[in-house]
Amino acid sequence: MKDLEKVFLVPARVKKMQITNDEEMEAMRKALVWIADMIKEVRGAFRPIIAAANKTWKEALAKEKHYLAPLFEAKEMGAPLMADYLDEKERVRQALLREQAKIEAEAAAKAHKLMEEAMAAEEKGDSEKAGEMMDKMEEVAAVVESTAVAKKEKLDGVHTRTDVLWRLLDLDKVPRSYLMLDERKLNKLAKSMGMAAQVPGVQFYTHTSVVTKVTKVGVKAYRVFK
């Protein structure tokens, strides 16, 4: 494995290289071939280990899947039933909350009016009437308290989450900003038609890539990075 440590020196050395003539291009060619050979050597060192680990992983994954399957099946049957029931309970609770908000608003207005009457009676020296108004205020508060809606239910061992989802109704009405290009279809068209391919709003162009192959003579034939 010590020989593989030299791969960490490669990026810095390639970074210093340039191509301004055929000689420098040949040097880069040799460098790329050497790199391709080293890639093969690195893979040869680690792929057997990876393959063995992958085989063990697949076997463990298959066993895990075997035992999890009935559990997920049961969960998928039970969870929707609970979700539907909780959705209905929450719908009822929200309706009650709206009704309670209305009751509280009316009670607040009524309590404000009673307070003004109590203060007016107190200013006139009619403490008895002021006391009656204060008692009525307590009655109003009791009514509001009696209509209090329970908080959202918490279930031990079960976590509930409400997500906002979407479904397509009419693709023609979807704004352009929410649409996505079909890259697979464009790539297929470019491959089959080449530069003759045409799609409105899309430019097809050529790009040259350099592909290096592993040599038959092996890594030791080149000492570009020695």
N, C-alpha and C positions, 0 to 999 in steps of 0.2 A: 504493500500500500504506500510505501514511502515514495515510490516513483510517481504516484498520482498527485503528490503534493505540488509538483511543478505546474499543474494546471492553474494555480492561483496567480502565477506570474504572467500568464498569457495575455490577459486583457491590457495590462500596462504596456506590454511590448508591441501589441498590435496597434495600440493608440499612437505610438510614436512613428509608425510606418506611414508612408504616403505613396501614391502612384502618379508619377509624372512621366515615366518612360517604360519601355518594354521590360527592362531589367528589373525595375521595381515591381512591375506587374507580375513577373515570374516569381519574385520573392514572395509576393502576397499569395500567389497560387500555391506555392509550396507550403506556406504557412497555413492556408486553409485546408490543404490535404492532410498536413500534420495534425491539425485540430480535429478533422474528421476521424483520423486513426485513433486519436486519444479518446474521442467520444466512444468509439467502439470498445476500447480497452476499459474505460470506466464502466460502461454498461456490462461488459463481460465480467467485471469484478463484482458488481452488485445485483444484476438481474437474477442470478440463481437464488440469492438470499431473499430478494423481493418475491420471487415466484413461490418459494417455500412458505414465506410468511403469508402470501396472498392465499395459498391453498388452505392454510390453517384458518385464516380469517374467514374464507368462504364457508368452510365447514362449520365454524362457530356461528356464523351469520345464519346458515340454514337451520341449525338447531334452535337458535334464538327465535327465528321466524316461526318454526314449528310450534313452539310453546306459546308464543305471543298471539298466534292467529285466533284461537278460541276466545282469548281475553279481549282482543280488539273487536271481535264479532259481537260479543256480549255488550261491550261498551257502546258500540255503534247502535245497538238496539235500545239501550237504556237511556243514554244521554239525550237523544232527541225528545223522548217523552218528558224528561225533566225540564228541558229547555222550553218546550211548548207550554208546559204548566206554569213555569216561572214567567214566561212572556205574558201570559194571560193575567197572572197576579199583578205584574208590574203595570200592565195596561189599566187594570182596575185601580191600582194605587195612584197612578198619575191622574186618572179622572177624579179621584177623591181629593187629591192635592189641589186640583183646579177649583173644586167645590169649596174646599177649606179656605183657599185664598180669597174666594168671594165672601165667605162668612166672616173672615178676619177683617176684610175691608169694611164690611157693613158694621161689624162690631166696633171697629176703631172709630167710625163716624158717630155711632151711637154713644160710645164712651166719651168722646169729645164733647158731645152735646150735653150729656149728663154732668160732666165736669164743669162746664160753663154754668149750668143751672145750679149746681151745688155751690159754686163760688158766688153766684148772684144771691143765693139764699143766705149764705154766710154773711155777705156784706149787709144784708137787710136785718141781720140778727136772728134769722129763722134757722137755728141750729138743727131743729128737728127735721125740717125739709132737706137741709143739706146732708144730714145723715142718711135720709131715705135715698137720695140721689147716689151717695157713695155705696150704699147697699146694692142698688141696682147695677152700678158699675161692676161690682164683684160678681153679680149674677151673669152679666154679659161675659166677663172673663171666664167664668165657669163653663158657659156654653161653648166658647171657643176651645177651651181645654178638652171638653168632652168630645169634640169633633176632630181632635188631633189624629193625623194619619200616621200609621206605623212606618218606621224607617224600612228601607230596602232590606229584605231578609238575607241573613248571612247563614250559610250552611257549613257545618263542621266537616272538613275533609273534602269539600267540593268548591271549586273556584268557578265563578260564572263571569263571562265576558260578553259584552254586547258590541258587535261590529256592524259597521255600515257597509253593505255590499252593493253590487250593481248588476244589472242585466241589460243586454242590448235590446232596444225596441225598434229603432230605425237607423241603420248605418248611414243613410243619406243625410240625416239631420245632425250627425256627430261633427263637431267643429274640427277643422283641419289639424289643429294643434294636438288633438288627441289620437291622431292616426299614426301608423308606423309603416315604413317601407318594408316590403317583402324581400329581404336580402337574399334569401334562398333562390327566389325566382329570378332576381337580377343576375346573380352569379351564374345560374344555369343558362340564362340568355347570353351572357358574355362569353361563356365557354363554348356554346354551340354556334354563335354567329360572329364572334370576334368583334372587330371594329365596325362591322356592318350593323351591329345591334343598335337599335334606336328606341328610346323611351322619352316622352316629353318631360322636361325638367331634370333629366339625368344625363351626365356626360360619361361616356365610356372612353378609357385611355389605357395605354400600355405601360407596364412596369416590369423592369428586368430584375430578376433575382438570381443570385449565384448559388448553385447547389453543388456541394462537394461530396465525393464518394470515397468510401474507404478503399485504400490501395491494397493490392495483393501482396506487396512487399512488406507491409506492416509499418508500425510506428518507427522502428529503429532506422528506417531508410532516410529519414529527414532529421536534421539537427538544427532546425531553424531557431528553436528557442533553447538550445543547449546552453 
